[in-house]
Amino acid sequence: MEIVLNFKSENYAKTKDILLKDDVVSRASLVFKEGSIISKQGYYCYIRGTDEQCKKALELTKDLAKEVIDKEKLDLINKIKEEENRASEGMGGIFD
């Protein structure tokens, strides 16, 4: 399952701390990004994990963040995956 959370800059540290300190959520793949990656305000957290991990993340951050859906979600996920691909291609050059 994949979800994206959006939150205000002033909630960045608190949201990140809550997600990373939780025993269930911290085992998922968490990627934090500034909103500028897709020309938006605030911060995003892309979470890739089990249904349980994603539901718990939503529950823990319900007062700090909102779930992003539709085009904005797809745009952010695509940007993150592009960055990951470029980074892995760069690492391949080191080992050639």
N, CA, C and O of each residue as an XYZ file, in Angstrom:
384
protein
N       0.843     -1.171      0.000
C       0.000      0.000      0.000
C       0.890      1.237      0.000
O       1.974      1.235      0.585
N       0.427      2.285     -0.656
C       1.163      3.542     -0.707
C       0.228      4.687     -0.321
O      -0.890      4.788     -0.826
N       0.705      5.551      0.586
C      -0.041      6.756      0.926
C       0.925      7.937      0.929
O       2.139      7.774      1.057
N       0.358      9.114      0.787
C       1.138     10.342      0.866
C       0.437     11.266      1.846
O      -0.773     11.481      1.767
N       1.220     11.809      2.775
C       0.704     12.772      3.743
C       1.273     14.141      3.427
O       2.425     14.254      3.007
N       0.476     15.184      3.624
C       0.925     16.559      3.454
C       0.730     17.277      4.779
O      -0.303     17.127      5.431
N       1.733     18.061      5.175
C       1.628     18.788      6.429
C       2.381     20.104      6.339
O       3.262     20.273      5.497
N       2.028     21.025      7.209
C       2.629     22.352      7.219
C       4.070     22.280      7.710
O       4.452     21.368      8.444
N       4.857     23.262      7.287
C       6.275     23.317      7.672
C       6.460     23.294      9.185
O       7.380     22.655      9.697
N       5.577     23.999      9.897
C       5.730     24.062     11.359
C       5.427     22.721     12.035
O       5.770     22.535     13.203
N       4.798     21.796     11.330
C       4.512     20.471     11.879
C       5.506     19.406     11.420
O       5.354     18.231     11.754
N       6.523     19.811     10.655
C       7.479     18.849     10.088
C       8.160     18.010     11.166
O       8.096     16.781     11.122
N       8.800     18.648     12.116
C       9.569     17.916     13.133
C       8.669     17.004     13.960
O       9.025     15.857     14.230
N       7.513     17.506     14.361
C       6.608     16.719     15.196
C       6.071     15.508     14.426
O       6.024     14.400     14.958
N       5.665     15.729     13.164
C       5.128     14.637     12.350
C       6.182     13.571     12.098
O       5.919     12.376     12.234
N       7.376     14.015     11.730
C       8.470     13.077     11.469
C       8.795     12.266     12.723
O       8.989     11.053     12.651
N       8.851     12.933     13.855
C       9.154     12.277     15.125
C       8.100     11.222     15.473
O       8.439     10.114     15.888
N       6.834     11.569     15.303
C       5.737     10.640     15.611
C       5.828      9.385     14.736
O       5.694      8.264     15.227
N       6.057      9.588     13.439
C       6.095      8.450     12.512
C       7.321      7.565     12.732
O       7.220      6.339     12.684
N       8.472      8.179     12.971
C       9.699      7.394     13.120
C       9.809      6.695     14.477
O      10.518      5.697     14.603
N       9.115      7.213     15.489
C       9.190      6.592     16.814
C       8.158      5.484     17.014
O       8.260      4.707     17.963
N       7.175      5.406     16.134
C       6.167      4.357     16.264
C       6.753      3.032     15.781
O       7.356      2.958     14.710
N       6.566      1.995     16.582
C       7.141      0.676     16.291
C       6.609      0.072     14.993
O       7.356     -0.605     14.286
N       5.353      0.298     14.667
C       4.742     -0.286     13.465
C       5.084      0.548     12.232
O       5.563      0.011     11.233
N       4.841      1.845     12.297
C       5.025      2.735     11.142
C       6.491      2.844     10.742
O       6.797      2.906      9.551
N       7.386      2.870     11.694
C       8.809      3.058     11.387
C       9.393      1.913     10.562
O      10.463      2.061      9.973
N       8.710      0.785     10.515
C       9.194     -0.355      9.718
C       8.800     -0.248      8.247
O       9.276     -1.021      7.416
N       7.930      0.711      7.928
C       7.547      0.956      6.530
C       8.638      1.803      5.875
O       9.532      2.307      6.555
N       8.561      1.957      4.567
C       9.461      2.851      3.853
C       8.883      4.255      3.935
O       7.782      4.509      3.445
N       9.630      5.171      4.557
C       9.179      6.550      4.745
C      10.129      7.486      4.008
O      11.344      7.422      4.200
N       9.575      8.355      3.166
C      10.375      9.340      2.445
C       9.760     10.708      2.700
O       8.596     10.944      2.378
N      10.557     11.616      3.287
C      10.093     12.969      3.561
C      10.652     13.910      2.494
O      11.835     13.851      2.160
N       9.786     14.781      1.962
C      10.184     15.708      0.901
C       9.545     17.069      1.123
O       8.431     17.173      1.637
N      10.270     18.114      0.725
C       9.692     19.451      0.714
C       8.656     19.527     -0.392
O       8.793     18.868     -1.423
N       7.632     20.320     -0.186
C       6.581     20.479     -1.181
C       7.080     21.062     -2.490
O       6.450     20.879     -3.531
N       8.195     21.757     -2.449
C       8.736     22.378     -3.668
C       9.068     21.346     -4.747
O       9.212     21.707     -5.915
N       9.189     20.079     -4.380
C       9.476     19.031     -5.362
C       8.377     18.976     -6.424
O       8.631     18.587     -7.564
N       7.146     19.369     -6.044
C       6.052     19.432     -7.021
C       5.379     20.812     -6.977
O       4.185     20.943     -7.245
N       6.160     21.819     -6.640
C       5.695     23.221     -6.623
C       4.523     23.455     -5.670
O       3.559     24.138     -6.012
N       4.618     22.887     -4.488
C       3.585     23.069     -3.458
C       4.235     23.549     -2.168
O       5.457     23.518     -2.026
N       3.411     23.990     -1.237
C       3.857     24.442      0.074
C       3.920     23.283      1.063
O       3.289     22.248      0.852
N       4.679     23.457      2.136
C       4.728     22.472      3.205
C       5.638     21.293      2.897
O       6.585     21.402      2.119
N       5.334     20.173      3.520
C       6.127     18.957      3.388
C       5.222     17.769      3.085
O       4.015     17.790      3.325
N       5.861     16.732      2.545
C       5.164     15.491      2.232
C       5.905     14.317      2.857
O       7.119     14.360      3.059
N       5.152     13.276      3.155
C       5.735     12.013      3.567
C       5.099     10.922      2.713
O       3.887     10.710      2.748
N       5.939     10.242      1.950
C       5.495      9.115      1.115
C       5.754      7.850      1.913
O       6.888      7.581      2.310
N       4.711      7.078      2.147
C       4.809      5.863      2.953
C       4.417      4.669      2.097
O       3.333      4.615      1.516
N       5.338      3.717      2.041
C       5.109      2.473      1.313
C       5.238      1.348      2.332
O       6.306      1.124      2.901
N       4.126      0.643      2.554
C       4.157     -0.411      3.564
C       2.885     -1.233      3.543
O       2.123     -1.211      2.576
N       2.674     -1.950      4.613
C       1.484     -2.792      4.737
C       0.262     -1.913      5.024
O       0.392     -0.740      5.374
N      -0.914     -2.500      4.871
C      -2.149     -1.784      5.204
C      -2.107     -1.305      6.653
O      -2.490     -0.174      6.954
N      -1.642     -2.169      7.540
C      -1.572     -1.833      8.964
C      -0.674     -0.629      9.198
O      -1.035      0.275      9.950
N       0.497     -0.606      8.560
C       1.437      0.500      8.742
C       0.855      1.819      8.232
O       0.977      2.852      8.891
N       0.229      1.780      7.072
C      -0.333      2.987      6.476
C      -1.525      3.510      7.279
O      -1.655      4.718      7.478
N      -2.387      2.617      7.737
C      -3.535      3.029      8.539
C      -3.086      3.632      9.870
O      -3.664      4.609     10.345
N      -2.060      3.046     10.457
C      -1.538      3.557     11.724
C      -0.921      4.939     11.516
O      -1.076      5.814     12.368
N      -0.228      5.148     10.403
C       0.366      6.461     10.100
C      -0.732      7.517      9.973
O      -0.596      8.625     10.493
N      -1.809      7.175      9.286
C      -2.935      8.109      9.153
C      -3.546      8.433     10.513
O      -3.880      9.583     10.800
N      -3.686      7.408     11.341
C      -4.267      7.582     12.670
C      -3.377      8.474     13.541
O      -3.875      9.371     14.222
N      -2.075      8.233     13.521
C      -1.134      8.983     14.354
C      -1.029     10.454     13.961
O      -0.769     11.308     14.809
N      -1.229     10.748     12.688
C      -1.022     12.115     12.203
C      -2.333     12.832     11.860
O      -2.309     13.876     11.210
N      -3.457     12.293     12.283
C      -4.759     12.852     11.868
C      -4.924     14.328     12.230
O      -5.656     15.042     11.545
N      -4.267     14.800     13.282
C      -4.375     16.207     13.683
C      -3.280     17.078     13.077
O      -3.327     18.302     13.202
N      -2.293     16.463     12.421
C      -1.151     17.208     11.885
C      -1.071     17.206     10.370
O      -0.546     18.146      9.774
N      -1.586     16.161      9.745
C      -1.394     15.992      8.303
C      -2.687     15.547      7.644
O      -3.600     15.037      8.294
N      -2.738     15.756      6.322
C      -3.881     15.244      5.567
C      -3.369     14.302      4.491
O      -2.267     14.468      3.967
N      -4.180     13.320      4.176
C      -3.802     12.372      3.124
C      -3.988     13.029      1.764
O      -5.000     13.681      1.507
N      -3.006     12.849      0.907
C      -3.043     13.396     -0.444
C      -3.555     12.302     -1.372
O      -3.155     11.143     -1.260
N      -4.434     12.675     -2.282
C      -5.008     11.703     -3.211
C      -4.931     12.225     -4.644
O      -4.508     13.356     -4.881
N      -5.334     11.411     -5.571
C      -5.479     11.760     -6.984
C      -4.166     12.204     -7.630
O      -3.111     11.622     -7.378
N      -4.244     13.237     -8.460
C      -3.117     13.667     -9.281
C      -1.925     14.124     -8.446
O      -0.781     13.804     -8.769
N      -2.183     14.862     -7.385
C      -1.096     15.348     -6.534
C      -0.306     14.175     -5.948
O       0.922     14.222     -5.882
N      -1.009     13.131     -5.528
C      -0.358     11.936     -4.979
C       0.506     11.270     -6.051
O       1.665     10.935     -5.807
N      -0.068     11.085     -7.233
C       0.682     10.447     -8.322
C       1.889     11.271     -8.740
O       2.954     10.714     -9.009
N       1.739     12.595     -8.799
C       2.863     13.472     -9.158
C       4.012     13.308     -8.175
O       5.169     13.179     -8.575
N       3.690     13.312     -6.894
C       4.728     13.195     -5.877
C       5.409     11.832     -5.926
O       6.636     11.753     -5.869
N       4.636     10.767     -6.031
C       5.208      9.420     -6.085
C       6.112      9.285     -7.306
O       7.199      8.714     -7.209
N       5.681      9.798     -8.446
C       6.505      9.726     -9.659
C       7.811     10.494     -9.501
O       8.861     10.010     -9.925
N       7.769     11.684     -8.898
C       8.991     12.472     -8.674
C       9.963     11.714     -7.767
O      11.163     11.672     -8.041
N       9.459     11.127     -6.708
C      10.312     10.395     -5.771
C      10.938      9.189     -6.462
O      12.126      8.918     -6.284
N      10.148      8.467     -7.246
C      10.683      7.291     -7.948
C      11.713      7.697     -8.997
O      12.694      6.983     -9.203
N      11.505      8.839     -9.666
C      12.504      9.351    -10.615
C      13.819      9.622     -9.900
O      14.886      9.244    -10.385
N      13.742     10.281     -8.738
C      14.945     10.565     -7.952
C      15.648      9.278     -7.533
O      16.873      9.185     -7.613
N      14.878      8.288     -7.089
C      15.456      7.012     -6.668
C      16.153      6.329     -7.841
O      17.239      5.773     -7.675
N      15.539      6.365     -9.028
C      16.140      5.752    -10.218
C      17.432      6.450    -10.612
O      18.423      5.795    -10.934
N      17.425      7.780    -10.586
C      18.653      8.526    -10.918
C      19.766      8.216     -9.923
O      20.930      8.079    -10.299
N      19.396      8.109     -8.661
C      20.395      7.808     -7.637
C      20.971      6.406     -7.824
O      22.179      6.212     -7.692
N      20.123      5.435     -8.128
C      20.622      4.073     -8.312
C      21.458      3.962     -9.587
O      22.422      3.198     -9.624
N      21.106      4.708    -10.624
C      21.917      4.705    -11.850
C      23.296      5.310    -11.568
O      24.309      4.844    -12.091
N      23.318      6.336    -10.748
C      24.584      6.964    -10.368
C      25.471      6.024     -9.575
O      26.688      6.010     -9.758
N      24.870      5.244     -8.700
C      25.644      4.281     -7.922
C      26.186      3.172     -8.814
O      27.258      2.630     -8.543
N      25.457      2.827     -9.875
C      25.929      1.792    -10.811
C      27.228      2.189    -11.465
O      28.072      1.333    -11.733
N      27.410      3.473    -11.728
C      28.635      3.958    -12.339
C      29.855      3.781    -11.453
O      30.974      3.619    -11.940
N      29.629      3.813    -10.156
C      30.738      3.659     -9.192
C      31.301      2.249     -9.263
O      32.508      2.059     -9.118
N      30.448      1.262     -9.482
C      30.873     -0.139     -9.425
C      31.244     -0.719    -10.789
O      31.632     -1.884    -10.873
N      31.133      0.069    -11.854
C      31.509     -0.434    -13.187
C      33.001     -0.497    -13.360
O      33.484     -0.896    -14.419
